[in-house]
Amino acid sequence: MRPTIDEQLGGASRLLTLAENEPDAEGVTELVRNARRLVDRVSSSWAAAEPFLRGDNAELAALLETADPTPPDPGLQRVVDVNESLRFRLSDRIRDLGPGASRDEIGTYLRRRLTVDPT
């Protein structure tokens, strides 16, 4: 999902760099406030990201009828990479499926995922 944790941290860093380079400029308080909000969001989602994505990878693999390719204890970035790859494969599968139970199952998964994704 976008923005990713890395993208959010990058955004916070850019906002702080702007504030740092223009310390007396109008709007610096707002830049710092927005950077703090981004950091707060990342801190609240960081701990939940890897367990969520590991579970999501397992669900995606089941929908794709394949083994979960997530290696044990790979680190967050590897789990993210596997998740993106599996989601890309699921997109391909959706295009190939006609109406029916498999497509309905994928739709149910996608709707549920939107409501529970902490990232």
C-alpha positions in Angstrom: 0.0 0.0 0.0 1.0 3.5 -0.6 2.5 5.5 0.9 4.9 2.8 2.3 6.7 3.3 5.6 9.9 4.3 3.7 8.0 6.8 1.6 6.4 8.3 4.8 9.8 8.6 6.5 11.2 10.1 3.3 8.4 12.7 3.3 9.0 13.6 6.9 12.7 14.0 6.2 12.0 16.3 3.2 9.7 18.4 5.3 12.3 18.7 8.1 15.0 19.6 5.5 12.7 22.4 4.2 12.2 23.7 7.7 15.9 23.4 8.4 16.9 25.4 5.3 14.3 28.1 5.9 14.2 28.5 9.7 12.7 32.0 9.6 10.3 31.4 6.7 6.6 31.6 7.2 5.0 28.2 7.5 7.9 26.4 9.2 5.7 25.4 12.1 3.3 23.7 9.7 6.2 21.9 8.0 7.4 20.6 11.3 3.9 19.7 12.4 3.3 17.7 9.2 6.7 15.9 9.7 5.7 15.0 13.2 2.4 13.6 12.0 4.2 11.4 9.4 6.6 10.1 12.1 3.6 9.4 14.4 1.9 7.5 11.7 5.0 5.4 11.0 5.5 4.7 14.6 2.0 3.4 15.0 2.2 1.2 12.0 5.8 0.0 12.2 5.4 -2.7 14.8 2.2 -4.1 13.1 3.6 -4.1 9.6 5.7 -7.3 9.5 3.2 -9.6 11.2 0.4 -8.2 9.1 2.4 -8.7 5.9 3.5 -12.2 6.8 -0.1 -13.2 7.3 -1.1 -11.4 4.1 1.6 -13.2 2.2 0.2 -16.5 3.5 -3.3 -15.5 2.4 -2.1 -14.4 -1.0 -0.2 -17.6 -1.5 -3.3 -19.6 -0.7 -5.4 -17.6 -3.2 -2.7 -18.2 -5.8 -2.6 -21.9 -4.8 1.1 -21.8 -4.2 3.5 -22.2 -1.3 4.2 -19.0 0.7 7.6 -17.8 -0.6 8.3 -15.7 2.5 11.5 -17.0 4.0 11.6 -17.4 7.8 12.8 -14.2 9.6 13.8 -12.3 6.4 13.4 -8.8 7.8 10.7 -6.2 6.9 12.0 -5.2 3.5 12.1 -8.8 2.2 8.5 -9.4 3.6 7.4 -6.2 1.7 9.1 -7.3 -1.5 7.4 -10.7 -1.3 4.1 -9.1 -0.6 4.4 -6.8 -3.6 5.3 -9.7 -5.8 2.4 -11.8 -4.6 0.0 -8.9 -5.1 1.3 -8.4 -8.6 0.7 -12.1 -9.3 -2.8 -11.9 -7.9 -3.6 -8.9 -10.2 -2.5 -11.1 -13.2 -4.7 -13.9 -11.9 -7.8 -11.6 -11.6 -7.4 -10.6 -15.2 -7.4 -14.3 -16.2 -10.4 -15.3 -14.1 -13.9 -15.2 -15.3 -16.9 -14.7 -12.9 -17.1 -17.4 -10.3 -16.2 -18.5 -6.8 -12.4 -17.9 -7.2 -13.0 -14.3 -8.3 -15.5 -13.8 -5.5 -13.0 -15.1 -2.9 -10.3 -12.7 -4.2 -12.8 -9.8 -4.0 -13.7 -10.7 -0.4 -10.0 -10.9 0.5 -9.3 -7.5 -1.1 -12.2 -5.7 0.7 -11.2 -7.2 4.0 -7.5 -6.3 3.5 -8.4 -2.6 3.0 -10.0 -2.4 6.4 -7.3 -4.2 8.4 -4.0 -3.0 6.7 -1.9 -1.2 9.3 0.7 -0.1 6.8 
